[in-house]
Amino acid sequence: MASTAAPILPASDASSIRPSPLPVPNYTVPYWRTEPHPLDAYRSTPSLPERCDVLIIGSGMAGVSVAYHLLNGQMEDAERARVVLLEAREVCSGATGRNGGHLKHPPLLSSRLRDSLNLSSTDAAEVAAFVDAQIPALRHVVEKERIECEFNTTRSLDVWLDEAEAEEVKMKLKDEPRSDLCMLDGEGEELERLTGVKGAKAATSVPAAHLWPYKFVTSLLQIVVNKGLNLQTNTPVTSITKASSSPFLDSNDTYHSVHTPRGTILAYKVIIATNGYTSAILPQYTGKILPWRGMCSHIAVSEDKRSTYPQLTRTFNIHYSGKTADYVNPRPDGGVVIGGGQQTYSQKRELYVNVADDSKLMGKEKHFDGIMQRRFVGWDKSGAFTEMAWTGIMGYTSDQRPHIGEVPGEMRMWMLAGFNGGGMSMIFLAAKGIAKLVRGGIKFEESGIPKAFRTCQQRLESRSTFGL
């Protein structure tokens, strides 16, 4: 949902932060969910299993990717049948089904990791390499599993419209250690011609990929359901407690009681993949992972107008003053998915900070009306119009790093959440690392997950709370 720009952090009273509510029903319908998959509201069994070996909460990119990596590992058929995935609503109806369908290694990532997140050069390089590895990993699974999700590798342009910020970017890029990044030479009309963006003051090009995220996730989910995963949609988790004595339990084992409105499941291992909603079931993450609402749109063009404008072949991030941005993902049908618009509402933090309601629009969607005509060269007579607009809930963290790994103070409970609007560029391999940890026999340092992302008690106790 988010741009690659750093979030605008609010200055408000920390005491006002409360745990996230559960996902709401009647959500705004995103473009990606206009073709529901047969598993969309599926339940493998009419009733919940009484017990399972592994329980995954969340059916977005994170939860389904963990299930895929887990069930494709060394598991017996009987073990696969004891893996359960719970989804509060329909499959992939959270952030993954509402984002821009776009992933890349942002051009200023390394400098941001060092300057804003205060990571060492070594830790920043580890994160950068991890992000770089996502596109090849996704391409591999798409090809291996023959997933039809319009996956395409391309280049992505970051274009800055503000003169002062453009000069700042040019200075920072001198310290960006990347061979796959190039700065586009030119200024004025020449740079507009090179980028196709009106008013361009600076621009970079980096490798990127785009896809239909809902189709990717549901295709991956079909694979693991076929392998024995028990899927239960419309089953929100309300709380997790330690199980009391039960005829199912061995005296030396402790299980988790996972409570839902449809009953309770005893789970030996639990994986939390709930992103912005995490504090609803892990209250210790209140104020550490906040639900953060964003808005997105699908811009359509009438078929008879498609010869009147240049087709976009690259994705974009259009950067405005104040370090806000729109992201642009061209579609094969000539339309475009555009999200962002934070510059229109950044001062009204009640619209987005700690907001978990994606059933309502934000009242700022007019930002998308005519945006292609305003921003892109040659689109003036395209007739492009906003066909759909929707909102989605991201998970932003107080220290701007995801929380991944074993939940502090809990036995056999792992999480991956809080991707700060950039989960597509991190989640798939983070899920692979979590699957390795869940299988056991390795340390976090052997999981492939950057150590800067590891969730721990020290981070929970940190005073870093969105500038509060």
Residue pairs with C-beta under 8 A, 6 or more apart in sequence:
1 95
1 98
1 99
1 100
1 294
1 295
1 296
1 339
1 392
1 394
1 421
2 292
2 294
2 327
2 339
2 340
2 394
2 420
2 421
2 422
3 317
3 319
3 324
3 325
3 326
3 327
3 339
3 340
3 342
3 421
4 104
4 106
4 158
4 317
4 325
4 327
4 422
5 317
5 319
5 323
5 324
5 325
5 342
6 112
6 116
6 323
6 400
7 292
7 396
7 400
7 420
7 421
8 322
8 323
8 324
8 342
8 346
9 466
9 467
10 349
10 353
10 466
10 467
10 468
11 467
11 468
12 349
12 353
12 468
13 468
14 287
14 465
14 468
16 354
17 286
17 287
17 290
17 354
17 465
17 468
18 286
18 354
19 279
19 280
19 283
19 286
20 276
20 277
20 278
20 279
20 280
20 286
20 290
20 291
20 354
20 356
21 277
21 280
21 356
22 88
22 236
22 238
22 277
22 280
22 356
23 88
23 89
23 93
23 94
23 236
23 277
23 356
23 358
23 393
24 356
24 357
24 358
24 359
25 89
25 359
26 359
27 89
27 93
27 358
27 359
27 390
28 358
28 359
28 360
28 361
28 389
28 390
28 391
29 388
29 390
30 97
30 98
30 296
30 388
30 390
30 392
31 296
31 298
31 337
31 387
31 388
31 390
32 97
32 98
32 101
32 212
32 213
32 214
32 215
33 90
33 92
33 93
33 97
33 214
35 214
35 215
36 90
37 91
37 214
37 215
37 218
37 219
37 221
37 222
39 91
39 218
39 221
39 222
39 225
39 231
39 233
40 90
40 91
40 218
40 233
41 90
41 91
41 233
41 234
42 91
42 225
42 231
42 233
43 231
43 232
43 233
43 234
43 235
44 225
44 229
44 230
44 231
44 232
45 230
45 232
47 262
47 263
48 84
48 232
48 235
48 260
48 262
48 263
48 264
48 265
49 82
49 84
49 230
49 265
50 248
50 265
50 266
51 82
51 248
51 255
51 265
51 266
51 267
52 82
52 83
52 84
52 230
52 265
52 266
52 267
52 268
53 79
53 82
53 83
53 267
53 268
53 269
54 70
54 82
54 83
54 84
54 267
54 268
54 269
54 270
54 271
54 438
55 83
55 84
55 85
55 86
55 256
55 258
55 265
55 267
55 269
55 270
55 271
56 63
56 66
56 67
56 83
56 84
56 85
56 86
56 270
56 271
56 273
57 63
57 85
57 86
57 237
57 258
57 270
57 271
57 272
57 273
57 274
57 281
58 85
58 86
58 87
58 94
58 272
58 273
58 274
58 275
59 85
59 87
59 91
59 92
59 217
59 221
59 231
59 233
60 92
60 94
60 95
60 96
60 97
60 217
60 273
60 275
61 92
61 96
61 213
61 216
61 217
61 423
61 424
61 427
61 428
61 431
62 96
62 273
62 275
62 416
62 417
62 423
62 427
62 430
62 431
63 85
63 87
63 271
63 273
64 85
64 92
64 217
64 220
64 221
64 224
65 220
65 427
65 428
65 431
65 432
66 271
66 273
66 416
66 431
66 434
66 435
66 438
67 83
67 85
67 220
67 221
67 224
67 229
68 141
68 220
68 223
68 224
68 431
69 431
69 432
69 434
69 435
69 436
70 83
70 435
70 438
70 439
71 80
71 83
71 224
71 227
71 228
71 229
72 224
72 227
73 435
73 439
74 439
77 228
80 227
80 228
80 229
81 228
81 230
83 224
83 228
83 229
83 230
84 229
84 230
84 231
84 232
84 265
84 267
85 221
85 229
85 230
85 231
85 232
86 232
86 235
86 236
86 237
86 258
86 260
86 265
87 93
87 231
87 232
87 233
87 234
87 235
88 234
88 235
88 236
88 237
88 277
89 233
89 234
89 236
90 233
90 234
91 217
91 218
91 221
91 231
91 233
92 213
92 214
92 217
92 218
92 221
94 274
94 275
94 276
94 277
94 392
94 393
95 275
95 276
95 392
95 393
95 394
95 395
95 423
96 213
96 214
96 217
96 423
96 424
97 213
97 214
97 217
97 392
98 296
98 358
98 390
98 391
98 392
98 393
99 213
99 296
99 339
99 392
99 423
99 424
100 210
100 296
100 327
100 328
100 329
100 337
100 338
100 339
101 210
101 211
101 212
101 213
101 329
101 337
101 424
102 156
102 208
102 209
102 210
102 315
102 327
102 329
102 337
102 424
103 134
103 135
103 138
103 208
103 209
103 210
103 424
103 425
104 135
104 156
104 206
104 207
104 208
104 209
104 315
104 425
105 128
105 131
105 132
105 178
105 180
105 206
105 207
105 425
106 112
106 158
106 206
106 317
106 422
107 158
107 169
107 173
107 176
107 178
107 181
107 204
107 206
108 169
108 172
108 173
108 176
109 127
109 128
109 131
110 124
110 125
110 128
110 175
110 176
110 177
110 178
111 172
111 175
111 176
113 119
113 123
113 124
113 127
113 128
113 452
114 120
114 121
114 124
116 400
117 124
117 399
117 400
117 401
117 452
119 127
119 452
123 450
123 451
123 452
125 177
126 450
126 451
126 452
127 450
127 452
127 453
130 426
130 429
130 448
130 449
130 450
131 425
131 426
133 429
134 424
134 425
134 426
134 428
134 429
135 153
135 207
135 208
135 209
137 428
137 429
137 432
138 151
138 209
138 211
138 216
138 428
139 151
139 153
139 209
141 147
141 220
141 428
142 149
142 151
142 211
142 216
145 219
145 220
145 223
147 215
147 216
147 219
147 220
148 215
148 219
149 211
149 212
149 213
149 215
149 216
149 219
150 210
150 211
150 212
150 215
150 332
151 209
151 210
151 211
151 216
152 209
152 210
152 211
153 207
153 208
153 209
154 207
154 208
154 209
154 210
154 313
154 314
154 315
155 205
155 206
155 207
155 208
155 314
155 315
156 205
156 206
156 207
156 208
156 314
156 315
156 316
156 317
157 184
157 195
157 197
157 203
157 204
157 205
157 314
157 315
157 316
157 317
158 203
158 204
158 206
158 316
158 317
158 319
159 195
159 197
159 200
159 202
159 203
159 316
159 317
159 318
159 319
160 166
160 169
160 200
160 201
160 202
160 203
160 319
161 197
161 199
161 200
161 201
161 318
161 319
161 320
161 321
162 201
162 319
162 320
162 321
163 201
164 321
165 201
165 319
165 321
165 323
166 201
166 202
167 202
169 202
169 204
170 183
170 202
173 181
173 183
173 204
178 206
180 206
180 207
181 204
181 205
181 206
182 204
182 205
183 202
183 203
183 204
184 191
184 194
184 195
184 202
184 203
184 204
184 205
186 193
186 194
187 201
191 200
191 201
191 202
191 203
192 198
192 199
192 200
192 377
193 377
194 200
194 203
195 203
196 310
196 312
196 376
196 377
196 378
197 203
197 316
197 318
197 375
197 376
197 377
198 374
198 375
198 376
198 377
199 375
205 314
208 314
208 315
210 315
210 329
210 330
213 424
221 229
221 231
225 231
232 262
235 260
235 261
235 262
236 260
236 261
237 258
237 259
237 260
237 281
238 259
238 260
238 261
238 281
239 259
239 281
240 256
240 257
240 258
240 259
240 270
240 281
240 282
240 413
241 256
241 257
241 259
242 254
242 255
242 256
242 257
243 249
243 254
243 255
243 256
243 257
243 266
244 257
246 255
246 266
248 255
248 266
249 255
249 266
253 268
254 411
255 266
255 267
255 268
256 266
256 267
256 268
256 270
256 412
256 413
257 264
257 265
257 266
258 264
258 265
258 266
258 267
258 270
268 412
269 412
269 413
269 414
269 438
270 412
270 413
270 414
271 413
271 414
271 415
271 416
271 434
271 438
272 278
272 281
272 282
272 407
272 413
272 414
272 415
272 416
272 417
273 415
273 416
273 417
273 431
274 280
274 281
274 417
275 289
275 393
275 394
275 395
275 417
275 418
275 419
275 423
276 289
276 290
276 291
276 292
276 356
276 393
276 394
276 395
276 396
276 417
276 418
277 291
277 356
277 393
277 395
278 285
278 289
278 395
278 403
278 415
278 417
278 418
279 285
279 286
279 287
279 288
279 289
279 290
280 356
282 407
282 415
284 408
284 409
284 460
285 403
285 417
285 418
285 460
287 398
287 465
287 466
287 468
288 397
288 398
288 403
288 418
288 459
288 460
288 465
289 395
289 396
289 397
289 398
289 403
289 417
289 418
290 353
290 354
290 395
290 396
290 397
290 398
290 466
291 354
291 355
291 356
291 393
291 394
291 395
292 352
292 353
292 354
292 355
292 393
292 394
292 395
292 396
292 421
293 351
293 352
293 355
293 356
293 357
293 358
293 362
293 391
293 392
293 393
293 394
294 339
294 340
294 342
294 352
294 391
294 392
294 393
294 394
294 421
295 339
295 340
295 341
295 361
295 362
295 364
295 365
295 389
295 390
295 391
295 392
296 337
296 338
296 339
296 340
296 389
296 390
296 391
296 392
297 337
297 338
297 339
297 365
297 368
297 386
297 387
297 388
297 389
297 390
298 331
298 335
298 336
298 337
298 338
298 386
298 387
298 388
298 389
299 335
299 336
299 337
299 338
299 368
299 371
299 372
299 384
299 385
299 386
299 387
300 335
300 384
300 385
300 386
300 387
301 309
301 334
301 335
301 382
301 383
301 384
301 385
302 383
303 334
305 381
305 382
305 383
305 384
306 334
308 381
308 382
308 383
309 372
309 376
309 378
309 379
309 381
309 382
309 384
310 376
310 377
310 378
310 379
311 330
311 334
312 328
312 330
312 336
312 376
313 330
314 330
315 327
315 328
315 329
315 330
316 326
316 327
316 328
317 325
317 326
317 327
317 328
318 325
318 326
318 327
318 328
318 340
318 375
319 325
320 326
320 343
321 343
322 343
322 346
324 340
324 342
324 343
324 346
325 340
325 342
326 338
326 339
326 340
326 341
326 371
326 375
327 338
327 339
327 340
328 336
328 337
328 338
329 336
329 337
329 338
330 336
331 337
335 387
336 372
336 384
338 368
338 371
338 372
341 364
341 365
341 367
341 368
342 352
344 364
344 367
345 351
345 352
345 362
345 364
351 362
351 363
351 364
352 362
353 466
355 393
356 393
357 391
357 393
358 390
358 391
358 392
358 393
360 391
361 389
361 390
361 391
362 391
365 386
365 389
368 386
368 389
369 385
369 386
370 384
372 379
372 382
372 384
373 379
373 380
373 382
373 384
394 419
394 420
394 421
394 423
395 417
395 418
395 419
395 420
396 418
396 420
396 421
396 466
397 403
397 418
397 420
398 462
398 464
398 465
398 466
399 459
399 462
399 464
400 420
401 418
401 420
401 452
401 453
401 459
402 416
402 417
402 418
402 419
402 420
402 423
402 426
402 430
402 453
403 415
403 416
403 417
403 418
403 453
403 455
403 459
404 415
404 416
404 417
404 430
404 433
404 434
404 449
404 453
404 454
404 455
405 414
405 415
405 434
405 437
405 444
405 447
405 449
405 453
405 454
405 455
405 456
406 413
406 414
406 415
406 437
406 444
406 455
407 413
407 414
407 415
407 455
408 455
408 456
408 457
408 460
409 457
414 434
414 437
414 438
415 455
416 427
416 430
416 431
416 434
419 426
419 427
426 453
429 448
429 449
430 449
430 453
432 448
433 447
433 448
433 449
434 447
434 449
436 442
436 446
436 447
436 448
437 444
437 447
444 451
444 454
445 451
